[in-house]
Amino acid sequence: MAKAKKSGNSPSTATLGFEQKLWATADALRNNEEAELTFEEMPRDALFLAAKAHVLYRQRGGTRHGVLADFFVGAHAAVRRWPILTRAAGRYRGYFPTVELVTPGR
């Protein structure tokens, strides 16, 4: 009997370990009153906008992996009308032109 091939889309144990650390850190921050952080769910409008921007990125020939998080950040900021502190202004300007970008002076 032939062995089943491992799917290229399945998460690696390294990814799972990172996700566990990320959630543990988020839980620790959420329970730390001194951190003065507010956690908000992503609005549906922002999820939709992030998906549209990501599709546009791919249509324009974008091939990098791991950029979806940038689209979530940009879309959330656009919907909530929040500024973004970033060194990668070009990444946001092309997809979220209404977002105020705070960038280091050059």
N, C-alpha and C positions, 0 to 999 in steps of 0.2 A: 504494500500500500504506500502511495506517495505521500510525503509530508506536505502539509499545507504551507504555502508561502506566507511569510509575515507581511502584512499589509504595510505599504509605505505611509499610510495615513494614520496608523495607530500611534498613540503617544508612547514615547520611550520612558524608561524608568527615570531618566534624568529630568524629563519634563514633569513627570508626576512628583518627583522630589521637590522641584522648584515650586510647583503649584501648592504643595503642602506647606512649604515655608512661607509662601506668599499669604495664604489664608491664615496661618498661625500669626504672622506679623499683623495682618489686618485685624484679627480678633484682639490681639494685645493692644493695638492702638485704639480700637473701638472701646475697650474697657479702661483706658487710661484717661482720666478726667483732666489731667494736667496738659495733655496734648492739644486740647481744645479743637478737635477735629469734628467735622460734620460729614456724615456719610449719606449720600443720596443715591436713590436708584436712578438708572439711566432712563430719561423720558422716552416714550415710544417714538416721538418725533425725531429725537436725536439718533435713535437706532436706525430709523429709516434713512435719515440724512447721511449717516456714516456708511451705510450700505451703498447708497447712490454714489457717494464720493469714491468709495473703493472700486466700484464698477467703472467709473470714469477713469480712475487711475490705471486700471488694467486696459481699458480701451485706448488710452494714450500710450500704451506700450510699457507700463510699469511692470517690473518683474521681481522686485525685491520681496522677500518674505518678511513677516514680522512687522508690517506697516499698519495693520488693521487697528492696532491700539492708538496710533496717531489719529486715525479717522474717528475713533470713538471720542478721544479728547477734543478734537476740533469740533465735532458735531455737538457734543454736550455743551461746549463753550458757546457755540453759535445759538443754540436753542435757549440757553439760560442768559445769554448776553454777558458772559464772563470774559475777562481778558485772559490771555495765555502768556506765561513767562516761558520763553523758548530761545534757543540759539539757532533753531531751524525755521526761520520765518518763511522762507520760500515754500516749505512743505505745506504750510497752512494757508498762505495767501492764495494759492491757486485753487484751493478747494473750499475754503471758508472765508471769502473776502470780507464778510461783515464782522469778523472777530478782531478785536483789538489785540495787537501783538506787542508785548513788552520784550524788547531784545537788548542785549548788552551793546553799549556804544562801541563803535569801531573807529 
